[in-house]
Amino acid sequence: MTAPDILKQYFGYDSFRPGQDELVRAILSGRDTLGIMPTGAGKSICYQVPAMLFPGLTLVISPLISLMKDQVGALVEAGVPAACINSAMSAEEFRDALYFAGRGQYKLLYVAPERLTAPSFLEFAKRVPISMVTVDEAHCISQWGQDFRPSYLKILDFLAELPERPLVSAFTATATAEVRDDIVQALGLHEPFIKTTGFDRPNLYFAVKQPTSKGMKLLQLLNERKDKSGIVYCSTRKNVEEICDLLLSRGLPATRYHAGLDPDERRENQDDFLYDRKTIMVATNAFGMGIDKSNVSFVIHYNMPKNMESYYQEAGRAGRDGQPADCILLYSGQDVRMTEFLIERSHEAEDETIDEATRQQLIARDRERLRQMTFYCTTTECLRHYILRYFGENSPLSCGHCSSCDTNFEEVDATMDARKILSCVYRLDERGRAFGKTVVSAILTGSKNEKITQFHLDTLSTYNIMPDSTAVYVRRLIDMLLERGYLIADPDRMNVLVLARTGNALMRGRGEFRVKLPKEKKPAAAKQYAALAEDVDEKLFDALRDVRTRLAARAGVPPYVIFSNATLADMAAKQPSSEFDLLSVRGVGDAKARRYGKEFLAAIQKYRDENLGK
């Protein structure tokens, strides 16, 4: 039989996808091989087909029990003789698996890397003809990869113990040039054939949003995707619990997954998601490696991941069926601080085999990757182009299929505003002070918050020198100054802002600072109301104003504290019919929607009932 025959008979495909054919031919020619293919591109086929044609056994080294079970289950269903060995098996099951493998009844045997150096397994491997060793999720072997696992370093020792070195193939979805080189070296690949099929997933739509309320934005996004299957990634177990409880309280079919759950509960929740009993999975990054659920139509990151590798791998779990899918990241400045903390903590309990110098290198690497991830969240350039450039792939400057490309930007000269920001950082340094972008933006916009008064920051010469700018706008400019190297966020001091040499030059009048900003600008309150007035029924607006007056009197606050006139005008124009719809009204956030929503919605419904057909 030929490779195409195997492909058709066992897997049901008439032809290989782009890149698969080359990798299969390289393996069948006896050449060590490294394949870098995006999630959903069909990496498994590349070693499973040759395994069926080789005379001996193919060992597949896989990092997760769930991944092994899923792949073996799929192979058995397809008629391919395969099995796995894992720590969840009994001693009897383990012996039976080795016995049948030794008798040639399996073509593929999946094992965890920790198993390789166990005496009983090593004895088995020395007496059984092994044609190929395949390393799945090969980035795990690299200290520079996002999922480094010291157990993967045992693979090279295992190969050295075998009486005859078999062919070695390795596969991963995400690998920078640095990681690719590390894989080749760590596995001792001999003049390997290396194939990168391209990282682009054209069916994925990428978007970054910076909402005032992440919870409400998430509810809105999920409400727009009813009956669709998707994953919501959170950075901590606590976030997973809180968000899952929020979704369940709103009647959404959600379940949860993180390492702190009982194994039986994790397994049950995973199955609920895989079998569409629950359509929304809220999870940490513990969920996903090797999960092959084809109908995931969206992946929402509630928190920013710590690096681009992790983000693209997790986002890539959407749209594996080739259908359009959304990859949405909800970003806030707090994400950066949280991720910085998680980076520091992750290296505190580092493997003892890692020396202090290497540990510091890894910390510096993670900080740089975090910086690149932050730039992705704040960039105005095409998101797809940013991602592909990060992985060393050329692409058009605009894809026309991401939130940046969908936003109408205009280039403006922000030199004077940039100099004001840089000057503020400089004046703080003169006083022996340093703060992050939140405090710096508060100083510049004239905030009276507690920290401003506590440290007498309102006495700075740069205090309130940007009174007409919003804090959001100032923070956006700070992000751009950081991205271009005019400012530095010091990771050893909670990311306080430090003036770079180029920033000092710009501050003193050398050079200009031009930026792209969304064309849509916030009009003044009067103008905003005037613009909406044409769409507003005066009778409804007055009714909403009466509701506001009543609520304000009850709460003992001025009416504008409840909602501004502009918010009431937008509410009257849009006429929301539910709390979800209410959240689309300018000036309505989570807390106020909960507190006041029912009475405003009732007034709108009454207006509709009384005026229908008039």
N, C-alpha and C positions, 0 to 999 in steps of 0.2 A: 504493500500500500504506500501511497505517497502522502505528503503533508496535506494537499488539498482534499484527498480522500478522507483522511482522519477528520479534517475540519468539517466536512459535509456530514459524514456518518455519525460522529459523536456530538458535534456542536451545532449542526444544522445550518451552517453558513456556506454560501456558494463561493465566496472569495474572502481573502484576508483584507483587513483595513489597512490604510496607509501606515507603513512602518512595520507592521506585523510580519509581512512576507520576508523582508530583509533580515529581521531578527531570527526568524525560524530557520532561514537558510544558513545564517552564520553559525547557529547552534548545531545544526545537522552536519555542517562541515567540520565540526570538532573544535571550534574556536571559542575561547572565553568571551563572554558577552555582557555588556551593560546596557540596559534599556531604560531610558527616561521618558515616560509617557504620562500624560495627564490622567487624572482620575476618570474612569469610564472609557478609556481608550482601548481596553482589552489586553492588559499586560499578561494576565494569566494564560491566555491562549498561546502566547509566545513560547512558554516552556512546557505547557501541557501537551501540545501537539507533538513536539520532538520526543517527549517522555514516552509516548505511545509507540514511537518508532525505534527507540533505543532498545538494545537487548536486555540491559540490566535495570536496576531500580533507580528512580530519581528521588532524592531526598529534597524536600522543600522546607526550608527553615523559615518559620513564621512566628511573629512576636506574640500573637494573641490566640487563646483557646477558641474564642468565638469565631475568629477569622478562619482558623483551621476547620472547625466544624462546618461552617457555611460552605467553604470551598469543597470539602470532601463530600458533603451532602449533595451539592450540585453535580459533582463528578459522578457519584454513584447513580444519581438520577439519569445521567446521560449515558450510563453503561460503561464508564471508565473505572477499572479496578483501583481503588484508592482507599487509604486509611490514614488516621492520625494517631499520634501518641502525645498525651498531655497529662498534667498533674491531677486532673479530675478522674482519671481512670483508676480502677482497682488493680492490684498486683496481677490478678488473673487476666484481666483485660489486656494489660501491658504485655504479659507473656504471650498471649494468643496473637496479638498484633505482630510481635516480632517473629513468632513461629510461622505465620502465614506469609509474612513478607520474605522470610528466609526461603520459603518454598516457591517463591516466584509468583504468588497469587495477586500481588499488587504491582502496579506500574509506578504509582506515586505514593510516597509516605511523608506526611507532614509532621514536623517535630519542632519543638521550641529550642532556642539556642542553648538554654540551660541544660537540656538533656544530652547534648553532644558529648560532654566529658564524663558522663556517668559510666562507671566501669561496665555494667551490663550492656549498655547501648554501644559503647565503644567496641566491645568484644563482638557484638552482632555486626557492626559496620565493617570490621576487619575481615569477616568471613563471607560476606554477601557481596556479589558483584554490584558496584554502584557506578552507573553510567554518568550521572550528572548530579551535582549539588546546586540547587537554586536558592538564592537568598532573596526573599520577598521583603518589601519595605526596607531596601538596602541602606537608605539614609540613616537608619538606626545604628549603623556601625561607625558613623563618623562623629567625632566629638564636636564637629562644627555643624552637624545636622540638628534639626529642631526636636528630634525624639531620640537622642543618643541613649543607647542601652549598653552598658559595659558587658553584658552577657554576649553581645554580638562579636566581641573581640575574641571569643573562644573559637570562632569558626576556623580561623587560620590554624590554630593549634590542632583542631580536629582533622583538618585536611592533611596536616603533616603526619598524623598517626596512621593514616590509611596506607595499605601496602602499595597502592597505585593511585596517584592523584587523578580524580575524575575531572571531567569538564565542569567549569563553574560559570553559572549565569547569575546575574543580579538585576533586580528591577526596583524602580521607585517612581513616584509621581512628581516629586518636587526635589530638585537638587541644583544648587548654584554650581558654578565651575569649581569652586573651592571644595564643595562636598563631593562632586564627581571624582576629582583627583584623589580625595581621601578614601573613597570607596575602592578605587582601583588598587591603591597601596595597601589598605587594611585587609583586603581579601587576597592579595597577591595575584591579581589577574595577569595572565600572560598575554601580552600584546592583544588586548581585547578589542573586539568590534564594539564601538560605542555608537548608539543610535538615540538621538533626541528627536522625537516626532513633532515637537512643537508644543508649547504650553497653552496655546489659545483654545478656548472653548466658546465658539461663536454664539451658541445658544444661551449663554449666561448673560444676564443683564446685571451690571454692577452699579451700586448706589451707596453713597455715604450721606447720612442725615445727622444733623446736630439739633435734636428737638429739645425744647424746654423741659418736657416731661417724657422720659424714655418709656415709662409704663404706659402712658396714654398713647404714645406713638405706636408702641408695639400692639396694643389693643386695636388701634385703627388699622394697622397693616394686616393683622390676622382677620379682622372683620371683612376686609376687602378680599380675603383669600379663603372664604368659607368652603368647606368640603375638600380643600387641597391639603396635601401632605407636606410637612416641612419640619425643619429643625431650628430651635432657638438656642444658640450657644451663649453660655454665661461663664464668667471667669472664675467664680467660686461656688462651692457647694451651697453656701448661704443664699447666693443670688438664685441658684437653681430652685431651691425650696420656695423662696419668696415669689418668684415669677410664676412657677407652676401653680402655687396656691392662688395667685391673682387670676390666672387664666381659668382655673377651675371655678373660682367664685363668680366668674362671668359666664359660666356654662360652656366653656370651650373644651373640646375633647383632648386634654393634655395629659402627659405622663412625664416622669423624670428619670434621669440617669446620672449618677456620679459615684465615685469610688467609696463614698461613705455609706452607701446603702448595703443591706444584706445581699449576698450573691443571688439568692433565690428571687428577691424583689427586683434586682437589676435584670435578671434573666426574664422575668415575667413582664416587666415594663418594656424591655427591648422587643419581646415577641408581640406585645400589644401594638407597638408601633410598626413593626415589620409586617404584621398581618392586618394592618389598617383598622384595628379595633380602636386605637387612638391615633389621630392624624397629626398631632403636634408633640414632638419630643423636645423637652427642655433639658439641656445637658451641659456638663463641662466637656473639656476636650478629651475626657476618658471615653466618650462615646464617638464612634465613627470610623476608626481605622479598620478598613476591611469590610465596612458595612455596605452591602451591595443592594440597596433598595432603589429601584429604578425610577419610581414615580415621585421622588422628592422634588416638589416644584418650587420650593423656596428654602433658603438658609438665611436666617437673621442672626446677626451677632449683636447681642444686647450689650456686650462689652468689647472693646478693641482687643484683638489677640496680641500676643507679645512679639510676633514677627510675621513677615509676609509669607514665609513658608507655611506656617501653621494656618494662616488665614486662607491661603489659596487651596490648601488641601481640604480644609473644612468646608469652604464655600463650594468646592468642587463636588461635594456630595449631592448637590442639586443638579437636576437635568441629565442624569445618567441615561435616560431613555432618549436623549437627543431633542426633547421638546423644550420650548422656551421656559426658562426658570430664572428666578430672582435671587440675587445675592446682596443683601442689604446690611450695612454696618451702621449701628447707632453709636455715635461718638460724643464723648464729653471730655473735658480736661481732666476730670477725676480718673478716667480710664488710664491715663498716663501714670498718675501717681500710684494707682493700684498695681499696675503692671510692673513698675519699678520695684515696689515692695515684694511682689511675687518673684521677680528675678533674684533679688538679694536673698530671699528665703530659700529658693531652690538650690542655691550654691552653698548654703550653710551646711547642709547635710550631704555634701558631695562624696562620691566614692573615694575611699581612702587611698586608692591607687593613683589618684590625681594629685600631683604636687601643687604647691601654693602658686608657683609661677603660671602653670597651666590654668589653675582656677581663676586667677586674675584675668588671664587672656579670655577665658570663657565669659566672665562677667562683662568685660569690655566689648566682646562680640555681641552679647545679648543687648547691651545698652545701645550699640550702633544699630542693631536690627530694630529695636524699639523706636529709635529715631526715624528710621526709614518708614516704619509702620505709621508713625504719627504724621509724617509728611504725606503719606497716602490719604489719610483722613482729612487733611486740610488743603490738599492741592486743588488747583483749578484746571489742571491739565486732564486729558483723557485718562480715565481710571484704568482702562484696559492697556493702554500704551504704557502707563506707569508700571503695572504688574509685569508685563512682558519684558520691558526694559530691565527690570530688577533681575529677572532670570536670564538675562543676556540674549534676548530674542528681539530682532528688529520687527517693527510694526508701524503702521500708519500713525501719524500724530493724532488723528481723530478716528474713532470707531463708529460714531453716530449711534451708539447703543450702550450708553452709561449715563449716570446722572450729571456728570460734568458736561458731556456732549449735548445733553438735553437742556442745559442752562445757558441762557443768553448772557454772555459776559461782555463787558466793555473795558478797555484798557484806560487806566487813569494814572495821573502823576500823583503819587502818594509820598513824594520826597519830604515835604514839610511835616506831614504826620509821622513819618518814619523818624525824622530827626528829633521830634518831640519825645517819642518813645525812647530812643537811644539816650537822649539827654536825661530823661527820668532815671534810667538805669545808672547813668554816670553820677547823677546827684546823690542817689542812694549810696553808691559806693563811696563817695566823699564822706558820708556820715558813718561809714563802716557798716552799712546795712545792705541786705540783698533779699529780694523777694521773687516769687514766681509771677507768671503773667496775670493771674487774677488780681493780686494786690497792685501791681503796676498799672493795670487798666483802671482800677478803682481810683488810684491817685490822679491819673490823667483826666478822668471824667468827673472829678470832684465829689466822690462818694464820701458819706459821713459814717461809714461802717465802723464797727468797734476797733478793728485793727488800725485803721487810719488814725483814730484819736488816741489809741493806746500808745502808739509809737510816734505821735506828733507828726505824722506824715503830711498833715494839712499845712505845715509850715514850709514845706519844700517849695522852691521856686517853680517847680513843674506841676504843682498841685492845681487841678482844674484848668489846665491850659488847652484841653480838648472838650469844652463844655457841651458842644453841639454833637459830639460823637457818642455812639452807644458803646457800652463795654464789650458787646459782641464784636463790633467792628474793630475796636482796638486789639482785642485778643486775636482776631483774624490776621491783622497786620503783624502782630508779634510772631504768630506761627510762620508767616512768610519770611520775616527777618531771620528766624531760626533756620528755616529751610535753606536760605541762601547764605547762611554763615555770618551774618552781621551780628547776631546774638548767639550765645551759647547757653544751654540749660545744663547747669552743673549737676551731674547725677549723684555726686557725693554729698550734696547739700540740698536734697529735696527739690532738685531741678530749679534752683533760683537762677535768675537771669544774670548773665555776665556779658560785658561788652567785648566783642572780638575786635581785633586790630582793624579789620575792614569796616566794622561798625563805627569805630572811633573816627575813621576817615570820613565816612558818610555824614556823621554828626557834625563834623567841622566844615562841611560844605563841599566836600570832594565827591562828585558823582551824583546820580539821581536814582530814585527808587520808583519804578513803574510796576503796577500790579493789575491783574484782571479781577474785576468784581462783578457780581450779578447786576444786570442793568436795572432790575426792579429795585427801587429805593422806597423807603418808608416816607410817605408824604407827611407834612405837618398835620396835626390833629384836625384842624378846620378843613383843610383841603381833603383829607381822607374822608371826612364825613360828607363833604360836598360831592365827592366822586361817587359815593354810594347812594346819595340821596335820590337819584333817578330810579334806582331799583327798589326803593323802599316805599311801602305803603304807610302814609302818615298815621293812619288809624292804628295799624299794628305797632308801629314805633311807639306811639303814645301808650298803648296797652302794656308794652314791655317796660316802658319808663315807670308806669304805675306799679308794676310788680317790683321793680328795683327800689322805688320809694318805700314801699311796704317792707321789703326785706331789710333795707337800710335802717328804718325806724326800729325794727325788731332787734337788729344787731347793735344799734347805737353807734353807727358809723356813717360818714358822709356817703351819699349815693354813688359817687364815682369809685369808691372803694369796692363796691359790689361789681359793677361793670362800667366802663366808659361809654360815652355816647357813640363813639365809633364802633365799639363792640355790639351795642344794641342795634345800630344801623346795619351792621353786617349780619347779625342774627335775623333781623327783619327781612333782609334781602334773601338770605339762604333758606330761611324757614325750616330749620332742622326738625326732624320728627323723632329722633332717638338721642340717647346720650352720646353714642358714637358720632352721629352727625353733628351734635353740638360741639364736639371737640374740633371740628373744622372751622369754627367761627373764630375770627381773630380776637385774642384776648381771653379765651376760655381755656383754662387748664384743668388738670385732674381734680384738684380739691374743690374748685368752684363748680365744676360740672356735677360733682357728687352733692355738694351742699345746696346749690340753688337750681340745679337742672330741672327738676320735676315741675317747679312752679312756672318757669319760663316756657317749658315745653307745653304745659297745660294751656298757657295763654295763647301760644301759637296755634294749638289744636282748636281752641275755642274760636279764634279768628277765622280759621279755615272753615269750620262748621257753619259759622254765621255768614260767610261771604262766598261760599261755594256756588258757582254759577251766576254770581251777580256781575 
